Amino acid sequence: MDKIYLFNSLTRKKELFKPIKMGQVGMYTCGPTVYWYQHIGNFRTILFNDLLKRTLLYNNFKVKHVMNITNIDDKTIKGSQKEGKQLKEFTHRYEEIFLKDILSLNIIKPGIILRATESIPEMISLIQQLIKKGYAYEAEDGIYYSIDKFRSYGKLAGLKKTKKKKARIKADEYDKTNPQDFALWKFYTTDDKEVFWDAPFGKGRPGWHIECSAMSLLSLGPHFDIHTGGIDLIFPHHTNEIAQSEAATGEKFVNYWLHGGFLNLKDGKMSKSLGNIYTLSDLENQGYSSTHYRYFCLQTHYRKPLTFTFENLDASKQAYERIKRKVLEIKKLPITAEDKTKEYGSSFSKAINDDLNIPSALQVFIKALDDLTFDSRKKLSLLEKFDSVLGLGIKEMHEEELSIPEEVQKLISARERMRKEKLWAESDIIRQRIKDAGFAIQDTPEGPKVEKI
């Protein structure tokens, strides 16, 4: 195995990755809160998780990948009540949509998916441990974690403890400049209606932060290799996970914390609360596929902010479609004796193993693709290997047989005659008829290239 370096948010530096168990990786991903459609900013983070896992697999690690589904919190309860549906029915619908979306993005489905509502006993047990050890206490409206009792609270976020007047945070999300005691368990109120569980310390429901601590401990144990999420989860969510987990077990929780950067719009952050989000369906309605969006994300390092515009997405679409055309033409290339597998393979590994430098790896991929001196058979094999990380569907591209109906073939021939006679208006009319039939045509120096829409 080659050496892999990852930027650890906990130490704020790039570190050599050393797994707890040789050849194996335990990886926990904070998944979606299923109260609405996931927007493309959410999917940028999920794509980063996918690229990390694919890189580990490329380096021959066995990866135990666990992702949670948050199907019980303030947002899901309010959303289900607004739609007049049972919580389970409401969240299941958006979970299914999410799973279909990750499939369309060619994201490898996590090996273990845990729903919060299916791990309530583990959460109750964890809270009992925290109460017993003096880290948690009962208040009028629930069980709270006392951050003063955990000496290194805020180390992940680089927080300094304040001496502000003591307060408790009831909501799942709160002011990110003011760390205070947070809810582990919320006692039942009539606002929760039928959503509650019985616990030794009182009927109610879990707070958001305790959910991931319980589920990760259940699936990966008290100490595991990698925990991922978006940069917005560093505080309070991941900060609170560390405090809960380490206080309960007495062990270091996670060795490597990795966080993906924001996807922004020109005028700032994208979020549902601001009403400025796009879903994958929105992109599809504009003529872009999920793969076009995946390619768009590959071009910027996962830790850097990425600005979304339709102009940028259109450039990514064109670049991806060019790659697709080149891949489909590989069989037509001459077979040569020059094998550059080792040269390109070394450059690709060096890029992905340097804190997932996917933009550089993509450039290696494109350079190999365009290299006419590289034996076509060996080139295709190597590109498919590279694609096990990039996830662009190269094998499927190459195996795709473009079946053009006879009537469309006739239109293509007629359009070529019009173009030779410089009858541009007539040529454009035929182009539209070809498009209406489900095919796109692009003029190149080698002649017209046709693809299904």
N, C-alpha and C positions, 0 to 999 in steps of 0.2 A: 504494500500500500504506500502511495505517495504521501508526503506530509501535507496536511490541510491546515490552513490558518483561518481563524474566524474572529471577527470583532466582537468582543465580549462587552456588553453594556455595563456589566457589573464592575469591571476593572477599567473600562473606557480605553481599551487598547486591543490590538490584534494579537491573538495568542495561538500557539500551536495546539491543535485539537488532540486531546488524549482521552479516549473513551474509558469509562470505568471498567468495562469488560472488553478484552481484546476482540476486535472484529465486530462488536455489537454496539448499537446506539439506541438509547432510550430518548425519545423526542416527544414533547408535549406541545400542542398548538392550541392557542385560544381560538375557538371557532366562533360561529355567528350567534347573535341573539336573534331568534327567529320570531320577529314581530312584524316584519315587512320584507320587501325585496331587498337583497343585498345590492349595494351600488358598486360601481366600478372601482371606487376607492377601497372598499372592503376587499375586492378581488385582487387588487394589487398586492395586498398583504398575503392573501391565500396563495397567490402565484409565487411570492418569495419563499413561502414554506415549501412549496412544491419543488422549486429549484434547489433548495437546500437538501431536501430528501433525495432528489435525483442525483445530486453531486455525491452524496454519501454512498448511494447505491453504485454509482459509476466507479467509486473507489473500493468496491467490493465489501462494503459494510452491510451487515444485516440490520435493518432499521425497524424498530418497534415504534410506530408512529401512532400517537393517540391524539384525537381531537375531541373537544367537548362541544355540545350544543346547549346553549343557554336557553332553556324553554320555561324558566320561571324567574321572573324579576319584575321590577316595577313596570317596565315597558310592555312585557308580554301580558301581564294581568290587565293593564289599561287597554291594550289593543284588543284582547279577547272580549272584554266587556263592551267596548265600543261597537264591535261587530256582532255582539249578542251570541257568542259561541263559547262552548266549553274550552278551557285552556288547552287541553290535549289536542282537540280538533283544530283549533286556531294555529297552534305552533307547528303541528304536523304538516299543515299545508305549506307553510313557508320553508320548512325544512326540506320538503320534497322539491320545491322550486330551487333551493340552494344546491341540492345534490345534482339536479339536472344541469344547472349552470356550471358547476365545476367539471362535469363530464364534457360539456361543450368547450371548455377551456383546455381540455386535455390534461387536467390535473389528476394525478394519481390519488385515488380515494384513500384516506387514512385507513390503516389496518384495523383500528379500534375507534369507534365513535360512541361517546358516552353522553347520554342526555341527563341533564341536572336532576330532573324529577325521578330518575331511576337510581339515584345515589343518595337519597335523603337519609337513610340509616347511617351511612358513612359520615355525612355532614354532622348529624346529631352526635355521633361518637366522638368526632374531632372537637366539637364544641365542648363536650363534657370533659375531655382531656384539658382543654384550655382553662375551663373553670377550676378544675381540680388543681392545676399548677399555678393558679393565681393570675393568669393573663386575661381572663374574661370575668365580667361581673354582670349582675342583673340590674336593669333599670326599669322604670315604669313601663316602657314600651318594647323592651326586648333585651337580648343579651349583647353586650358590647365588648370589643377588644380594647384593652388599655394600652395605648402605644407607649406610654411612659415606662411600662414594665419591660419593654423589649429594647435593650440598649442600642442596638444597631439599626433601629427603625429608620427607614429612608435612605439606606446606603445605596440602593440601586438607582434612586432618583437624585442622589447627591443633596438630600435635604438636610437642613440644619434644624434641630429641634427648637421650637419657639416657647416662650413663656407666656403665651397668650392665655386668657381666661379659659378654663376648661370647658369644652363643649362636646356634644355628641352629634355625629352625622347620621341622620336617619335614612336619607336617600342612598341609592346604590352608587350614584356618581355625585361628586361634589367639587367644591372650589379647589382647584389644583395648586393653589398657593398656600392653603391653610390646612395642614394635616391635623386631624383630630381623631378621637375614638370613633370607630365605625361599627356598624351593626353586623353581628354574626347571625342573629336570629331575630326576626320581627314578630312580636306577639300578634295574635289574631285581632283584626278589627273588622267591623261590618263591611268596610270598603273592599275587603278581600273576598267577600261572599263565600263561594264553595272552595276556595283555594287555601288549604291549610293541612298541616300534619300534626299529629300528637307527638310530643317530646317530654322527657322527664322534667324539663325546666319550663314547660308551658306550650300550649297549642299555638301554632304559627307557621312561618315559612322562613327559609334561609335567606340571608343577605347574599348579594352577588359574589363577593370575594371568597367566601368560604367554599363556594361550589367547586372552583378549580383546584383549590388545595385538596379537597376530599377526593376528587376524581383522579388527580394525578397520583396521589398517594395510593389509591386503590389499584391503579393500572400499572404504575412504574415503580412504586415503592417510595421510601422516604428520601432517597438520594438518586438523582438521575442526571443524564448528560446535558440535554439541551431543552430550553423552553423558549418558544417564539411568540411573536405577536407584533402588532403595530406599535409605533413609537408612542402613540397616545395612551397605551396601556402601562407604560413604565410607572406612572403614578396616576391614580392611586392603586390600580388593580394588582399589578405585579409586586409593587411594594408591600401591599397587604398580604398577598400570597406568601411572600417570604416570611413576614412576621408571624403569620398563623402557623405555617408548616414547621418552621425551625423551632418555634416555641413549644409546639406539641411534641416533636420527635427528638429534639436536642441534636439534630444532625444538620449539616449543610444541605440545603434544599436542591439547588441546581448548580451545575458547574459552569455552564455557558448560557448567557441570556442574549438572544439575538432579536433585533427589532427592525422592522421595515419602515421606510420613510413615507411621508404623506403623498397622496395624489392631490394636487391642487388645480384650481382653475386660475385663469389670468387674474381674477380679482380676489383670490384667497382660497381658503379651505373649502373642500366639498363636504357637505354633511346634510343629513335629512332634516335636521332642525332648522337649517338655513334655507331649505327648499331649493337647493341648486344641484341636485344629484342627477346622475345618469345611471340607468341599469343596462345590462347586456341587451335586453329587449329594445331599449331606446336606440342603442347602436345598430342593432339589426334593422330597425325601421329606417335608419339613415343609409343602409346599404353596406354595413360593415359586419364581418363575422367575428365570433369570439376569438378565432385564431389571429385575426388582424390586431385585436386588442392585446393578445398575449405577446405578439411580436413587438408592439409598441412598448410594452413594459420591459422587454428584454434589453432594450437599447440604453437603459439608464440603470446605474448601480442601485441595488436594493435599498441602501441606506440614504441615498440622496433623494431630495424632494423631486417630484416629477410633475410637470405642468401639462394638463390635458387641454388640447384644443382639437377641433375636428380637422384643422389643417395638418396638425402633427399626426393624427390618426390616419388621414388620407395618405400622407407620405409613407407611413408604415404599411398601409395596405398595398401601395404600389411596390414597395421594396419586397414585401412577402410574395406578391404575385410574380415578381421577377424571379425570385428564388424557385417558385413552383414551376415556372416555365423552364428554367435551367435544369432542374431536376428531371423533368419529363423528357428533356433532350439528351440526357446522359447516355442512353442506349445507342444514340446515333453517333456518339463520339468514337474516334478510332481507339483501338486497343494498343497501348504502348507498353514498353518494357520498364517505364519509369514508375517506381513505387515510392511515394512520398508519405506513406502511412506513418512512419516513425516521426518524421519531421513535424507534420501537422498535429499528430497525436500528442507529442510532447508539449507543443505550444498551447493546445487546448487544455490539457491537464493543468499546466502551470497557471492558466487564467482562472479556471473554475476553482482551483484549490487556494487561490489567493483571495480569501473572503468573498467567494462567489462573484468574481469579476466577469459576469456574464456578457457585458458589452464587448470586452476583449475577446472572449470565447466566440461570440457571434462573428466577429471580424475574421477570426481564424477559419471558421466554418465557410464564410463567403469567399475567402481567398482560396481555400481548397476547391470549392465549387467552381470557381472561375479559372482554375489552373488547367489549361488545355494540355499540358505535358504530363499530367498525372493520369496513370492508367485508369480508364473509366470504370472497370469492374471493382478495382480496389478502392477507388474514390467513392463509389456508391456505398460500399460496405462501411467505409470510415464515416461518411456523412450520416448514415443510419445510426452508427455508434454515438456520434456527437449528439444526434437528435434524442438519444435516450436522456439527455440533460435538457436540451432546449425545448423539446416537446412540441415541435411544429408539424409532426405527422409526415415526415419525409418518406417513410416506407409506404404509407398509404398513398402519397402523391405518386410515387414511381409505379406503383401497381395499378394506379387508376387508368382505365382505358376510356378514352374520350370517344364516345359513340355519337356521331353526328348524323341526324336523320337526313334522308335523301333530299327532302325539300329545303333544308337549311344549307346543304352542300350546293344546291342550285342557286340559292340566294347569294352565297359567298362568291360563286363564280360570276354571277351577274354583276355583283358589286365591283369585282376586280375589272370587268370590262368597262364599267362606268368610270372607274378611276383612271384607266388607261386613256379613255377618251376625254378626261378632265371634266366629266359631268358630275360636279361635286354635290349639287343639290340632290340629284337622283341617287348618288352613292349614299348620302346621309339618310335618305328615306329607306333604302334597303338595309342599312345598318340598324335602324330602329326596328324593322321587321325581324331581323335576326335576333335582336334583343328581346322582342316580344315572344319569340319562340324559345327563349331561355338560354341564349348563348351571347357571350361578349366577344367582340372581335377587336384585335389590336394590330395596327400596321407596324411592321418592323422591316429593316433592310432585307431580311431573308424572306419576306412575304407575310401574309396575314396569319396571326396566331389566334386560335379559337379556344375558348374555355366555357364550361358551364357556369351559369350564374348561380 
